[in-house]
C-alpha cells in the first residue's frame, strides 16, 4: 500500500529560481526510494519539504492517507539521518541512541532495552560506554543509524548518510545499511549524488534534474534503459550523438549509419543515440569484418581500470569511450575496427 504520496510539490527560494518544480511521487510501505542527482538538483529541498523543515509554495504531502502539511516536523513521527551524523560528542554511545526515547518520555527500563536492541541491530553491542570520539567513521555512522531507528519512525529520511566516509568504507556499509533497513521494515527516502550508493541501497531510484524527476524506476532499469540523455550522462555514459531516424531501426549519426535493435521509431524524427561503452568488440584493422555497425577509430587514450581497459577513440572527429575486458593493450595512435552490438544502442527522441 502507498504510505507516502507527494503531489505537485514546488519550492522557490528566489523569484526566478525554482528549486523543486511540480514533483509527484508515491512510496509504498517498506520501500526504499533514493533521490539521486547532482548538487543543486532539488533532492535535499524535496526531502526537507517531506520532513516539514521547508514549507512548499505549492503541492501536497500525504502520509498514511493524511495531509501532513499542517503537522509540525516533531509530530510527524519521522526519523532523520544526516551526512555529519550530528552525534552529541559529550554523550557516550548509549546516551546518543537513547536521546530520542528520553525526549519522548519513555521509562528507563524500556529505554535501556531499546538501546541494547538497536546496538545489536547495527553490530555495536558492547559499545554502550564508549565516547563518540573513540569511534571510527563507520562506527559513528552506525550509532547515528541506531539513534534514528530507536524511536521506531514510520518514515526514515537519510541525507547523504555515507557522504563523509571514504570510498572503501562506503562500499562496505552500503549493503549493511540496506540489510538493516529491510530487517526493520522501515520506509525510507534516501538522498545521494552517488549512483553506486543508490544502486546498492534502493528499491527504486528517482533521478532528479533541475527540480524535477527525470526518471523513476528500479536500479536495473535506470542503468540498462536510461530514459533521457541527462540520465545517461549522469550515469557516466559519454557516447551520445545527434541522430535522425531513417528506418525504424537505423539512425544516421556523425559517425555513420547505425543499426539499433531497440529502436522502433517513426522515420524522420531526430534525437540522440547512446552507444553503451560495453556494446563493442575491438580488433586491429582488417578487411574481413562484417559491415553491420562497423566503424574505424584511432586510439587517443587508454586507461587500465582493473576488470577492463577504458579506450578512447576518435571516430570521424567524434571522441567515444569504450570498455574492453581484454588483456591486450593497444598503443595510442593505433587504428581499430569497432563492431557495435545493435542491442547496445538506445535512441532518445528530441
Steps between C-alpha positions, in 0.01 A plus 500: 500500500606860440631656820647829377356699211618841387300692242634789295752623759658830402752719680683814387753681719535781246231638267683385188654179636279201580671236713223240463235517230173303495646177640263210563607169649339203677694272735370166626527385859838336561649638177839670473498779241819689415493859376805504274649796320777761485540784748228761459246268335247542786527162672581635849235771470245232411607295802472801730147573375399142579650543848320831552826694530412700185152630421403426138374784281254258344407134513401246763670244725286203604613237749286199581204667324535822705602843376794575730582852384346651819688252722820642660822308420541364854150350491534316169666193653779512241866416556791698353861407432752750362841494334677637809314251727421786750600287799544656844875496573447539876276190518611139471360255247209383715398856590502602134275210401271563797454873431183481291343247734569716804362809328184303430468414869560126488575337835857404590454124465349522152768748391778267616344201324448695176857632501635145533268384221613777265870451571464129428326590175794715385764257636620731781391302805755563776577854381247662737756679720735614227547869424407614151857624446627144545298370205600468137296673230317180420419437865369856538280442195355190664432688825320772302290235326417331832395835647279577200332158516465477879166688527352273231428766234249410230712689247878536506664777299871478427692792347838387360556276806818345357636819343761566770654152478783384276421288194610165647291549813200619301515189281495281811217686672265527200384140520489511880279807491252345255491175700427689824225711344338190350530308825323779688247542217510878516395710200793720395576799279872511428681798345831446322706627206680166471348259249685198644350574840151537352530175302612308810234633739184595311194305394426787261702804394365845410762676288456876546603787276421870537234441764314222319508122482644391164456126557352284776569127482682204651882526498539240223260689273666835572839361398398283207232729359563865591203698374669832412845624392537670841451172686747329267763773552450500875558124509831557324406404144698724266423368152204723413459614141243701308295266286215484251281194434519384139330161549324365811831344613771705328618843610730741319775650721825696457690168506278334241181298487442272797263208544311525830303188598308681774382777266150472350448862411338724246713578197622860494501577873821627659656450839805354672647152476690341788771243429567312821870462584480121521306464173812450291757252384837636392766349278785628293398635159431238239279452197320183612268659757122501442360830376211544748586769755867491402695815580867589490655702781841623610599455864561834671537366856482174692460443872518179703196475732551160662243275334514683168688755293338837437578581139442846348469515123465771240237388250438758225595781740271363772669395827345179632582285803470122521572238764680189384572201723812398310855441616645658190613862534496695176732797441364852468460577131408146397208453264228262617180363353193552719226240472194638678234275650160625371352411840741740670354812339213713634320785327350801680256704289543876521 
